[in-house]
Amino acid sequence: MREPSERELVEGCLKDDRRYQEVLYSRYARRMYAVCLRYARHELEAEDMLQDGFIRVFDKLPGFRHSGSLEGWVRRIMVHTAINHYRRKAFRMERFGLESLPDVPVRTDAVDDLCERELLELIATLPDGYRMVFNLYAIEGYGHAEIAQLLGCGESTSRSQLAKARRMLQERIQRSNVIVHEGRPSH
C-alpha cells in the first residue's frame, strides 16, 4: 500500500479499514508517545496515555474537519488525554505551590548549557501540577486562561505554578551545572 494522504487516511479509517488505522497509528505514535512522556511519571504511564489517546482519536475521527493538520489534531487529543488522566488520578488533590522556593527572577539563559534530553529529564522530575502547567504553557503554547479551564484552577494558580516550575527548574539546572563543572579537571 502506498503512503496515503491525510484525507485518504481519515477516509480509510472512517470505513474501519484496518490497514489505514495501522498507518495512522504508525505515522503518529512515536511523536505522540514523546508528548505523553512529558506528562507521565514513567514510561508505562505514557504508554497507557498513548493507548487511551489513540482510542479517543479513532472515536473522534468523524469530527475531524480537515481545517488544520491531522497531526496537530491528534496531538491536541493526546494532550487532553494526559490532562484527563491526571484528573482521574487525583491531580486536584495535589497541593499547589506549597514548596518553599526563593522569590528570585528566573535566569533566562539557564537552559543554554543543557541539551534537549537533559531538559526534558529535568521537566519530568517536576511535581505533577508544575509539570502539567509548564508543558501546557511552554511547550504546547496554551495561555493561562486555557490552562485554568483545562485543569479546573484559576488563572493566578496557573501563573503561580509556571513561575514556581521555572524557579525549580532553574535551581536544578544550576545544581547540575555546579556538579558538572566541579567534576571537570582544571587545566
Secondary structure, DSSP 4 states (H G I P E B T S, - for coil): -----HHHHHHHHHTT-HHHHHHHHHHHHHHHHHHHHHH-SSHHHHHHHHHHHHHHHHHHGGG--SSS-HHHHHHHHHHHHHHHHHHHTTGGGSPTT-S-----PPPTTTTTTS-HHHHHHHHHTS-HHHHHHHIIIIIS---HHHHHHHHTS-HHHHHHHHHHHHHHHHHHHHHHHHHHHHHSPP-
